[in-house]
Amino acid sequence: MKTKDNPEQARFGEYTNSAGGWGSVKALASILVQEHVVATGTRVLLKQNKPEGFACVSCSWAKPADPHMFEFCENGAKATAWEITDKRATPEFFAAHTVGEMETWNDLELESSGRVTEPMKYDAASDRYLPVSWRAAFDDIGAQLKAMDPKKVVFYASGRASLETSYMYQLMARMYGTNNLPDSSNMCHESTSVALPKTIGVPVGTVTLDDFEKTDCILFFGHNTGTNAPRMLHPLEAARKRGVPVITFNPLRERGLVSFVNPQSPLEMLTPARTAISSQYLQIKIGGDTAAVMGMAKHLLAMDDAALATGGERIIDVAFIEQHTEGFGEFAQAARNARWEEIERHAGVTRAELEQAAETYAKAGATMLMYGMGITQHREAVRTIHMLTNLLLMRGNIGKPGAGICPIRGHSNVQGQRTVGITEKPALVPNDRLRELYHFEPPMEKGLNTVEACEEIQRGGISAFFMLGGNFVRAIPDHDQIEPAWREIPLTVQVVTHFNRSCVIHGKTSYLLPCLGRIEVDRQSGGEQAVAVEDSTGCMHGSRGMAKPASEHLLSEPAIVAELAKRLLPFNPQVDWDAWVADYARIRDAIEATYPDIFRDFNARMWKPGGFPRPLAARERKWKTPNGRANFITPPGYEPDTDMPADAPGVLRLMTVRGDSQFNTTVYSLDDRFRGVWGTRRVLLMNRRDMLEHALEAGSFVTAQTVSTDGVARQVSRLRVEPFDIPQGCVMGYFPELNPLIPLSHHALESKVPAGKSVPVRLIAEVPEIAAA
């Protein structure tokens, strides 16, 4: 495996094969060999996403009650191999490398060092991490935190932590006295959690796996399914084979939404057979979703007017709108007043394409709408989600079989963490119940989300930052501005499986606390333990580890939280941390006591095949909004980015994406075969016309500079330019390498999700001598 990123020697070409197929089989074999776990990995993968098995540590897509023999995708298999790798970052490894040396490594090189095996503490004199006992680590961390103002301490949670760990973590933080509980949702789907409660009264999607079997139409917005949730391709394939149209709105023609070869079908694997996933593919401009949906709404109303005039069947679900909704009149008037030339300019597609999409939608009795971070990571993300909901409400497509809205979450339990209290917003927490159960006064002051925490770090207002998993320093925007301030934090602590960028960019005192992975056997004094997670469709699943732990020195995440809590908090007879760690069923009892409506009979139901669903009022057309109705919310305009007006001269709109060998900040290789990129991540993919206008040839090198008004120069150099099928005025590059270009202030309005999908940039050509240097 090549780990050095050398864009000069990289290869580029068009990838014309389907998602899945032999490409996925080859990638699976490659990762098992790369991580030296061919035999172990093969055995473990057969239990992935199975009842009585383990929930994938990668994406959060739903787990079926009747799973396939191989109920995992290519990226899920990569995540599993990465966790059960036989590579180890031992004390000997840390003794051989200074932190300064490792800071020069790329992300792939850092994480390729393998699993961290013992607790480590940074030693400034030697610039190395040195072994430390668990007791000494907990004693020192607890003593330092007890001496600090809780309002200046941040407890961050990655989306992989289980429901049990997350519940303990938020309880510890609140008993300590803070609501500073940002998590990965702040960086991805917080726009969903802000937008949907205003429209349909719930913060999550309403679709379940059963709806795929009953739907008549599927609308896709801003999601690369073939890379980020490939197991969804199975129900999509089944829907397409029974004639269900799939209409995709996305700036890039992603292979997983173009065609798919099912690796589990001998017929498809041994013949040229393939399934065309999208029946219509609209390559909208980056951020053009609001305009595109307004165009569809405008045509639906025109069709409805024609039906009224001729006595035909109505296109708009008048009965549903009158009985269940508010605000339709204002929205309909705005759609009628919308001008097609403005819609086409902002959307980047033609009126005819949008009318075709609207007519397909109008023929469907039940429609599901799916969306990903291509929607949520924009300045106007909340507005766009309101528009998506408007489109569904026009035809009554919320709260009936085969219909609904489905935000496609990323991390395997990022939605579940919110469900059990990982949130900076006290209004979303059952504080009265916590008072009753644990006899303490929860803090009621709003805590810090991710962007706000970074702002405080820059101001020097954070005393300690505790990370429950993840790679926070690498995932956040504005790297070059945040990293110097991060090094001034008095204490940073990271619960880790692998060594990563957040380990080398550290505070003055820094600890690494290695934990068991979800796939590993978790044996406590009460016997082997299991945990639970929530998937994207709001279903809860049990998960049981089965691989041998990477080291005898690892602690489970619940054990780490408990040991810290015992040192940090005064004795409370209502919380027996040791008993909770001995038997995780007791933690689930506590979760059920806190959230009885969601987790009724938690321990009894956690192994139900397919999971048990959380109750969602919107699925039953009950609207928990302030006015008790589903709400049409009229957008004030179509401009995709108030920081950068559309078509600004000389400015391109950058979207940052993940590759097919990547999950979040974890990079498994430097290749992205679906986009025809091999051997580098330092690349910008551009429209050929834009390259011509910028006088750039394939293989040219450029410096990308952010267009901003705060006076801060942000740039990333030595980026190779290659032609790609992307709308004119748009350019694509990789996350997190291009995060230095995203100002911290460039976030979604209302939700504060970093707007990494629409960054205004200018490109400065580099002379060959600079590029070669």
N, C-alpha and C positions, 0 to 999 in steps of 0.2 A: 504493500500500500504506500502510495506517495503521500507524504505529509507536508512537504515544502510547496508553498503556493508560488508558482512561477508563471505569471500570465504570458510572458514572452514565448514560452514553450507549450502553452495550452493548445488544445485542439477544439475546433468548432465545426458544427455541421447540423443539418436538419435531422431531427429524429422523427421518422415517419411511422414507426411501429405503434401498436396500441398500448394502452396501459394494461398491466397484468401480463399474462402470457409468459413466454420463455424469458423475457427480460426480467420479470420479477423472480422467477425461479433461479436465474443466474445470480441476481443480486442477493437472494437469500443464502445461496451456497457460499457466496463470496464473504458475507459478513460472519458466517459461522466459522469459516476458515480463518478469517482475519483476527477474530477474537479467541481462537483456539478452543472452540466449544462445539465441535461438530456433533459428537455423540450426546453430550449433555444438552446442548441446545435443541437437537431434534426431539429428545424425550420431553423436555420442558414445554416446547412449543405446542405439543399435542394437548396440553392442559390450558392453553391460553384462551381466555374469554369463554371458558366452559363452566357449567354448573359444578361446584365443588373444586374448581380450578382457581386460577388467578386472573384478575382483571389486568388488561394490558396497561403497562406503565406509560404508554405513549398517548394516543388520542382518546377522547371520551365518547366515541361513537357507541351506539346502543349494542347491547349483547343479546342475541336472540335466545328464545327459550329452546329452540330446536337448532343447535349450532351445526355448521358444517364440520367435516372431519378436521379440516385445517381452518379454524376460526381465527385467523390472524392475517394481517396484510404485510406487505414488504417492509414498511416502516415500523410496524409493530414488532416484526421479527428482529429488525435492526436494534430497536430499543431493548428488547429482551437480551439479545446477544451482548449488547453494550453493558447491561447490568450484571450478567452472569460471566463476563469475561474472566479469563484466568490471569490477566495482567494486573499487577499490584504496584501501588505507590506506597512502598514500605518506608520505614525510617531510613533504611539504607539509600533508597531513592532520593529522599530529601537531603541526606547528608552529601550526596554527590552533586547537587545542583543548588545554586543560590537562587533566591527569589528574583533578584535582578536579572539573572540569566534566563529564568523561565518566563519573565515578562516579555522577552523578545520572541517567544514562541507563538505560533498562531493557535486558534481555538482547537483545531484537530490535534495538534501536537500535545497541547496541555492535557486534554481529556484522554488521549491515547496512553497516558502513563498508567491508567487503570484505576482500580478501586483503592481508596485510602483505607489503610488497615488499622491505624491506631490514632488516638487523639494527639493533636500536634499544637504547639504554641510557637508563634513567631518570635525569633531571637534577633534583635536589631544588630547586636555586635557581630554576629556571623552572617547576617542576612539569610538565615535559613529557618525552616520550620524544624523544631526539635520535639521529640516525644515528651508527653506529659501524662501523668496518671489521670484517670477519670475523676478521682476524688479531688485532686489538686485543681483540675480544670473547673469543676463545678463550684468548688469552694471560692475560687478567685472570681469567677464570673458572677456568682451570687452576691459576693461581698461588694463588688464594684457596682452592680445594678442597685443594690439596696441603698447605696450612698448617693444615687442619682435621682433627679427629678423625673418621675415616671412620664411626664409630658414630653420629656426630651429623649425618650427611648422608643425605638421603633421595633416592632415584631412583624417581620415580613414572612409571608407563607407562599411557597411554591404550590402549583396546582396538583402536585402528585401526592401530597400528604393525605392520609386516609381520613374518613369521617371521625374516627375515634381520636386520632392525633389532633386534628383540627379543633375538635370540641375542647380537648384539654388545653390546647394552646391559647385559644381565645379566652377561656376561663382564667388561666394563669395571668394573662395580660390584664384582664379587667380587675381581677383581685389585686393585682399590683398597682392599678390605678390609671390605666391608659386605654384609649381606643385607637391607638396608633397601630392598626392592623391592616396595612395594605397587602394586596396579594396580586397574583398574576392576572386576575380579572381586571384590575386597574389598567393593565396594558393591552387588553384584548376586547372583552365583551362587556365592559362597564357601560358602554353606550347602549347595549341591549337592556341592561338592568335599570337604566334611567328612562329609556324611551317607552318600553312596553307597559310599565305600570300606568302611564298616562293614557295609553290607548285602550288596552284590554285588561288592565288591573292585575297582571302577574309579571314577574321579572324574568321569566324563562319562557321557552317555547311550548307549544301546545301539541306538537306532533309526536306520535309514537310509531314504533315499527309496524304495527298493524295498519296504520294509515297508508303505507306504501301499497298494500294489497287492495285498497279501496279507492285510491285516488284516480282521477281522470286526467290530471295535468300537473306538471311540476315546473315551477319557476326557480331558476338558480341565479343568485347574485353574488359576485365577489368571493368565490371560493374555489380553491384548487383541490378538488376531491381526490384526484389520482395520487396526490402526494400527502395530503393532510388528513384524509379520512377514507382511505381506500376501501375499507370493508363496506362502506355505503354503496360501492359500485355493484354489489350483489343484488340488493333490492332494486337499485336503479335498472340493472340489466333485466330483472324479472318484469319490472313495469314496462320497459321499452318493448319487450317481447310480446306483451299483450296489447301493444299499440298506444300506450300512454305517451303523449308528446312531452318532451323536456325542452324548455326554452331557457337558454343560458345567456346571461348578460355579464361579460367579463372582458377586460382590455386585452388579455392574452388568450390565445386558443390553447388551453391546457389539454394535454393528451388524455387525461382521465375523463374529461367531459366531451371528448371527441369520439373515441372508440375504446372498447374494452374487450380483452380476451380473458375469459375466466380460467385461471390456472387450475381449478378443480374440475373442469369439464374436459374429459379426454377428446370429445368431438372437436371442441374449439382449439385445443392444444395441438391436435394432429392434422387439422385442416385449416384452410384460409379463413374459416368462420370468425367473425368478430361482430360485436354489437355496437351500432352507432348510438352513442348515449344522447347527444343533443340532436333534436329534430330541427331546431333553429338556433343559430349561434350569432349573437349580436356583440360585436367587438366595440363596446362603447369606450369613450374617452375615460381616462382616470377621473373619478368623481362625477361622471355624467349620469349616475343612477337616478337622481331626483328628476332630472329632465326627462329621462327615458320613461319612467313610470308616469309622469304627468302626461306624456304623449299617449301612452296606453289608456289612461283614464279619460283623456279628451276623446279618443276614438270610441271608447265604450259608451260614453254619453251620446255621441253622435249616432251610434248604432241604436241606442235606446230611444232616442228621439224618432228615428225612422220607424222603429217597431211600434211606437205609440201612434204615429201618423197612419200606419197601415193596419193597425189592429193586430200586429204580430205579438209573439211572446216577448215579454220585457227582458232586457239584458241586465238591468240593475235589479237586485233583490229588494224590491220596495218594502215588502212585508218585514223582512229582517231589519232593514234600515229604520223603519218607523217604530218597530217594537224595541229594538236593542241599542240604537245609536243616537249620537248627538253630533251636530256640526256638519252634516252632509251638505246642507244648502250652501254654506259658505265655500266648502271645498269644491262642489260642483260648479259654482260660479267662477272660481279661480281657474278650473280646468277648461271651462268654455272660453274664458278670456285669454288663455295661453296662446301664444303665437307660434305656429309651426316652425318658422325660421329660427326663432330663439331656441325652441326645443331641439331642433336638429343641430344647431351650433354647439350647444352645451353637451348634448348626449353623444355627438359624434357618429350617429347612425341616421338613416333616412326615415322620413315619414312613412314610406311604404313598409319598411322593416317593422316599425313600431305598430302600424296598423295590422300587419300580419300576425304579430304576437298577440295583440288585443283580440283579434278574431278567433285565434286558437283558444285563448283563455275564455272567451265568451261561450264557446261550445262545451266547456267542461262543467260537469255537474259538481265536482269537488276538486279543489286545487290546493296543493301544498306549495309554500314558498320557503326556500332554503337560502340562507346567507351566511357569509363568513366574515373574516377580518378585512376583506376588501370593501366592506360596508362600514365596519365599526371604527376603523383607524383613519378617519377623515375629520377635518374641522367640522363639517356639517353632518356627522354621523347620526346624531339623534334625529335631526330633521329627516334624513333619508330613511331611517327605520320607521318613522311616522308615515312616510309616503308608502313604504311597502305594506304597512298595516292598512292604510287607506285603500290600497288596491284590493286587498283581500276582503275588507268590509263591504266594498261596493257590490260584491256578489255573495255575501253571507258565508265567506269561507273561513270562519272561525267557529269552532264548537260543533262540528259535524264530522262524521266518519270520512276519512280520506282527505281532509282539509286541515289547514292550520299554518302557523308560522313556526319555522324551525331554525333558530340560530345554531350554527354548528360550532360547538365549543372546541377548544384545543386540548389542554392538559386533562389527564384522565379523571381528576376529581375537582377541577377548579369550580364547577358549579356546586358540587356538594359542600365545599368549604364555606361558601356563602350561606348555604342552607343551615349550617350548624354554628354560624356566628362569626366567621372570619370577615369582618367588615369594619370600616372606620366610622360607619354611620350608626349611632346609638338608636336611632328611630327604627332600625331594622332588626333590633335585638329584643327578645322577650325579657327585658330587665326586671320586670315585676316577678317573673318566674325565677330568675336567678337570685333575687333577693330572698324569695321564699325558700328555695332549695338550699342555699349556701350561706345565708345570714351575713351578707356583706352589702355594702352600698356601691353598686356599679357606677363607674364614671359616666356622666351624661354629656360631657363636652365632646363635640365631634373630633375624631382623630384625623390623622394625616393619610391621604391616599398616596399613590406612588409619586405623582408629580409634585405634590405638596411636600412630601418627605425630601425629595431632591432639592426643592427650593430651600428648605430648612438646612439641609447639608451645606449648600452653597453659602448660606448666611452664618454657618458655624453654630447652628442651634440644636444639633443632635449630639447627644453624649454617647449613645450606644446604638448599634444596629445589629439585631439578631435575625439571622436568615434561616428559616426552616426549609432547607432545600433551595433549589434553583441556582441561578447565576445572575443575580440582580444587577451587578455593576455592568455586565455585558449587555443585558437586555434593555436597559434604560436608554433614552436619547441623550444627546449632547455630551458624549463621552469626554471630549477634550476639556469641557468646562466643569464636569462633575468630578472626574478622577482626582485632580489636585485637592479638592475640598474633601473628598472621601478619605484621603490619607491622613487628614487631620482629625478624624473622628477618634475619640479616646479609646473606644472598644468596639470591635467588630467580631461577631461570632457566626460561624457558618456550619450548619448541619449538612454533611455532604455524603455522597457515595463516591464521586469522582473529583479529582483536582480540576479546577477550572479558572477562568479569568478573575472571578471574584475572590479567589484565594491569593492571587499575586498582587491585586490592587486591594490593599487592606488598610485597616486603621492602625493606630499607634500600638495598641495591644490587639492581637488577633489570635483566635482559636479556630481550629478545624475539628469538628466533632463527627467522626464517621459513624454512619448508621446502617442498619440492615436495609436491604432493598426489599421491595414488596414481593419479589419472586422468591426470596430466601425464607427458609424455615425460621419461624419466630418462636423460640421456646422460652417460656417464662416459668416461674415457680409453680404456676397453676396448670402447666402443660403447654402444648403447642397452641398458638393463637392464630386467629384470623381477623381480618379487618373488612371494612365495607367502603364502597364508593358510590357516587351518583353519576349516571351517564348523561349525555346531552339531552335525552328525552325525559329526564326527571325520574328515572327508575333506579332503585337502590340494589346493589349486588354485593354478595360476599366475595372475598378473595383470600385464598390460602396459599402461602408460600410453599415451595417444594424443592428448591435448590439449596445446596450446602452453603452456609454463609461464607463470604469471602475471607473472613478473619474471625478468630475466636474473641477478638477484642471489641467487636462491634456491639453497639446497643441499639435497641429498637427506638423508633421515633417516640412512641409513648413513654418509654423508659427515660429518654433524654429529657423530655418535657417534665416528667415527674420529678426527676432528680434536681432539676433547676428550680422547680416550684417549691420543693421542700426547703431549699436554701434561701429563696427569695421572699417567701410569704410567711407571715406569722401562722402559728398552728391554728388550724380550723377543723374541729371535730366533724364537720359536715362533709369534708373531702378526705378520703383515705387514698392518697396517691399510690401507696404501695399496693393496696388491694386492687385498684384499677389496673395497674401494670401486671399483677399476677393473673388477672382474668379480664380480658377486654370485654367480655359480655357485661360486666358491671359498668363499663363506660357507655355501652349501648343502652343499658337501663337508664343511665343518667341523661343520655340524649333523648330517649323516649319521654322521660319525665319533663324535660324542658320543652320539647316539641311534640306533644302527644298527638296532634292531628296528623302530622307528617309521618311519625315513626311508631305508630301503633303496632304492638307486637313485634318490635324490631328484631329481637333475637330469633323469634320463631319464623319470621318471613325472609330473613336475609339470604337464604339459599334457594328461594323460589326461582325456578328456571325462567330466565328473561327478566328477573328482578321484580320488585314491587313498586308501583308508581306512587309518586307523591300526589296528593290531591291538588288539582288546579281548577279553580272556579271557572276560568275562561273556557275550559273544555266542555263545561256544562252550560255555557252561555250565561254565566253569572259574573257580573262585572264589578270587581272590587276597586272601582275608581271613586273619586270623591263624589261624582254625580250619579254613580250607580249604573252607568251606561258605557258602552264602547264608544270611543271618541274618534271622529275624523279630525285631524289636525292639519290645517292648511299651511303649506310652507310659504315663507315670505318671498321666495325667489328660487332660482336654479343654480346660482353661482356655486360651484363646487368647493371653492376655497376663498374665504374672505381675505386671507393674507395675500392671495395672488389672483387677481382677476383673470378670467379665461383669455387665452391667446395673448398674454403679455409679450411684447416684442423681445426676442432673444432668450426667453425663459422656457425651460422644459419642466414638465411635471413628473417628478421621480416617484416611482412606487418601489418600496423595498419588499422583498419576497424571501421565502425559504426555498431551498433546493430539494430535490427528491432524495438526497442522502443527508437529511437534516431533520431534527425535531427541535423547534424553538432554537435555543442557542447551541444545542449539541449538534456538532457536525461529524458525520460518520465517514465522509470522504469528500474530496474536492470536486467530484463529478456531479453534474446535474443532467442526466442523460435525456430526460424528457424535453429539455430546452437545448439540447445539443451542445453542452458545455462540458469539457473534460479537462481537469487538471488545474482549475483556478476558480476563485470566487471574487477576484479583483477584476470585474467586468461590468460594463454597461451595455445593455441590449437596446438598440435604437431603431427607429423607422429609417428606411433608406433615404427618404426625402429629407429628413432632418439631418442625416449625415451629410448629404450633399450641400444643404444650406449652411452647415457649420464647417464645410470644407474638410470633412473627415473621411478617411478610408477605413476599410476593415483592417483591424490590427493597430490602428492609431491609438496613442495614449493621451489621456486627458486628465485634468484636475477638475473635479466637480466642486462648485462653490455655491453655498446656500444664498438665496436672495432673502434678506431679512432687514428689518429696520432697527434692530437693537444695537447696532454698532459693533457686534461681535463677528469676527471673521471665522467662518466655518468652512472647512474644505477637506476633501480626501483626494490624494494624488495617486498617480500610477494605476489608473483604471483603463483597462483595454476596452475599446469600442468595437462592437460587432453588430451587423445588421440582424434584424429580427422582425417578426410579424407583430407589430404593436402599433396602435393608432398614432398618427402624426401629432407631434407636440408632447409625446409621452416617452418616458425612458424607464428602464427597469434595472435594478441592481439588488445585491443581496443584503439581507439582515443577518447578523448585526454589524457587518463590516461597515455599512454606510450610516449607522446610527449617529456618528459624529456630525452628520449634516442636519439632523433634526433638532431644531431649537426646543428647549424644554417648554417654552411658551407656545409651541406649535402643537396644540392638542385639540381634541374634540370639544366643542362648546358644550357646556353642561356636564359632560361625563369626565373630561380631562384625560381621556385615552390619548397617548401620543399619536399624532397623525402621520404615521410612517408610510401611509399609502398615497400621500399627495404632498410632496416636498418641492417647493420652487427652487430650481437650480439653474446655474449657467455653467457651460463647459468651456474650459480654457485648454487649447491644444498644447501638448508638451512637445518640445523638440526632441528628436531621437536620443541625443546625448543624455538628457534628463531622464527619459524613460529607461534607458539602459542602466543608469546609475541606480 
